[in-house]
């Protein structure tokens, strides 16, 4: 078989290599089964002739057990190889390579147009490239979902492979959403260059030009009248009219990222809103208009910008002491990653401002943390409120920025045991829970119906099934391993950090469970347990949650809810307001 496999190594045919391995395993299973049958026949003959206590019978029984154990291992390898073949047939890598090649081509085309000054051509190239990318991403996502189903069938939902694959699909969902928003922005910009829209933009430019002419004349008049009084007055008029012209130009930029029908419908409302926010906040109307543009580019709808989106972003920028572009970016990231939470910009701003206000961190550091953890957190089902609370609790204990995000990301992934050692440690600490309903159903389907749905009877049922499969007692290592595989893949046993429906528990419950399970350990034992379950990166965050427990998380969440982004912004808005 090795010679046959080497042929595929040379040609680079991974699927062919897996096929050869699959065929080889099938042959090995068939031969081993024949060996088991021969041993069993010899054992029965020996027992009939002498007794099961004879030395020969004992040796034959040992050989049978070893052969059965080997058969179970071969069948497991066959199942894994079959799953790998199915995954390989999805051609995910080829789809990724094709998408990357198309992206490079569209980027090169856009650069070519940009260098020749053809802005419209560049935008159309980018639009076309994004359209192709989204089509490829959807194909990849479909393939990755098929891969998820294969992993679930082979390893179960509790496996690390399943959790990681689910997070991969969440990342693809986010990438598709962001790419779609970018494509829509280009579509609006391209549509905005139509003759009808050009007339509107030209009228704005003409208005701006009139303001500039008036300003120039006012300055000139001031020079002619007097040097000491009228000149400064005229200069003030010139500055005011220039600010007005800049504002009109910015509104033109904002409107250019909208569809023409939206421009006609919301133009005046957006203009009035920018002026109003310029009066009510420390930002000018010009800056407010710029914030509108940033939010629209980030994918926030015009309606949402008008109905709280702009004020939320301005409040977040002020409260977090970050620039408007960063405020719009972090708000959009939150809305995209945690879209199942149905948050508004104002909701996201309030949670972020509350987290920063209640702990020793800032919005800019929270932004760094979220860049690391958002995809995994939303993938495993943690809400944005709980994610932010965890980061605030971490920050209060000295763990901030990207380090905090990385630690939380790894910790969340490892709430499901990743290794045999992690599983054993979690089991010994009571962190493996029983789903009696699933266990009962699984055992019944496999001809081992328990006497009841009690935990005791379910354990007995799985023990008997494991012994039946291995042909050995529950005290042996191979039967214990089979017991674990059966209970995990069936969903009968699962991480205590998840409920019986496979949904992640709240942060408060997670912290409380950690504290309860490890309170009886001394410091050395606790650190060893933390390291075994979570690893060095996530151990930092897990230690903090252990110390804080459910009470610490609850108190932090309460403190976070005491202020809104708007309230913090008002406290920091000490300077006079500007209208333009």
Secondary structure, DSSP 8 states (H G I E B T S, - for coil): -HHHHHHHHHHT-HHHHHHHHHHHHHHHHHHHHHHHHHHHHHHHHHHHHS-TTSHHHHHHHHHHHHHHHHHHHHHHHHHHHHHHHHHHTT-HHHHHHHHHHHHHHHHHHHHHHHHTT-HHHHHHHHHHHHHHHHHHHHHHHHHHHHHHHHHHHHH-TTSHHHHHHHHHHHHHHHHHHHHHHHHHHHHHHHHTTSHHHHHHHHHHHHHHHHHHHHHHHHHHHHHHH-TTTHHHHHHHHHHHHHHHHHHHHHHHHHHHTS-HHHHHHHHHHHHHHHHHHHHHSSS-HHHHHHHHHHHHHTT--HHHIIIIIHHHHHHHHHHHT--HHHHHHHHHHHHHHTGGG---HHHHHHHHHHHHHHTT--HHHHHHHHHHHHHHHHHHT--HHHHHHHHHHHHHTT--HHHHHHHHHHHHHTTS--SHHHHHHHHHTT-EEE-HHHHHHHHHHTT---SSSSHHHHHHHHHHHHHHHHSS-TTSHHHHHHHHHHHHHHTSEEETTB-TTS-B--HHHHHHHHHHHHTTS-HHHHHHHHHHHHHHHHHHHHHHHHHHHHHHHHHHHHHHTT--HHHHHHHH--S-----
